[in-house]
Structures are given as C-alpha cells and as structure tokens.
C-alpha cells in the first residue's frame, strides 16, 4: 500500500534533501516539508534514526539516509524504470553523480585559499569535462532525451540537481554538451516540476 502520510525533515536549504523533494514533486506526491533551524537542531537530533538529516517519516515511522530515501520514493512512485536492468542503469548514473558531487564539494570544505584555487582549477579543467562527458555520452546513446528508457527517472532528476548546484556555484556550464542542455530544459519545463521550481526558496546550499 502507498504511504498515506509523508513528512520530510531537513534544514531550510536544498542540500541533501532536495533530490527527495524533486522526486516527490515530479511524481505529484503530497508531503509535509518540515524545515528546522540550527537552533532547533540540538533538540531534534536525538529524534532522528542516526543523528543526521534528511529524515523521512512515513506513516509515523522515521527513516534516514538521503539517497536511500530518494531511491525509495523513486521506486514507490514510478521514477525507477520498468525492470531491474533499468534500475541498474539508473543506479549507475546516480552513483556517477555522487562521485561528481563529492569531487566538487571538496572545494567548499577547504579553508586554505591557495588549495581552494587548486581544487577549483582541477574541477574546471579535469572533473567537469570528465563527468559531463560521461553524462553526455549516456544520453546520446539512449537516444530518447533521458538517461534510461523514454521517460523521466531518478537518474535525470539527480543529474539535474547536481548540475544546478554547480552552475549556481560557478563551477560549470553545460555549454558544449547539447544533450545535457536539453535534459536540463526538460526538467525545468516538466509539468509537475516547473511549478515547484518556480516557487522554491532560493538558498545558498
């Protein structure tokens, strides 16, 4: 049975919860978007399964780990392909996106300005062309405008979210990657995602 009551708990930011919000928005699922403040966090932390957020509460029971939650929502609400092979391809793209995002976030944890410049240079000259090249190749090979099958899946939404984050931070542009540019347009013009994206709060992270 589909869950009757969904509550997503995170800070007032996109961060690790945004992929979950995007999946729920894309599938038209109603959920309570609970945003806690840093001041509330010390009292909320013990109430979470693992002392971290995002957390999703499904019919009264709480679950942790952001990517696991996003994957569950994609499976439950129809963004996970039509077969186990589709699911494998989706996981492949998502985990590639995780690798890419991990490489990029090193920049924001580095305190030394000289090292930050070195990381940014490596990102723009090495990591960005490499990962965007992988994504572009996969889209080109599938020939439908999506990563897997002929409709939106978690893979498309995850890559969009990753690219949005890096475009916002000035790390990359999709110029020179036409299939990625088309996918980006599909996401922002998606009938269910467009209203959500137009009204979502702009935050630093």
Buried (B, 14 or more C-beta within 10 A) or exposed (E): EEBEEBBBBBBEEBBBBBBBBBBBBBBEBEBEBBBBEEEEEEEBEEEBEEEEBBBBBBEEEBBBBBBEBBBBBBBBBBBBBEEEEBBEBBBBBBEBBEBBBEBBBBBEEBEEEEEBEEBBEBBBEEBBBEBBEBBBEBBEEBEEBBBBBEEBBBBBBBBBBBBBBBEEBEBBBBEEBEBBBBBBEBBEEBEBBEEBBEEBEEEEE
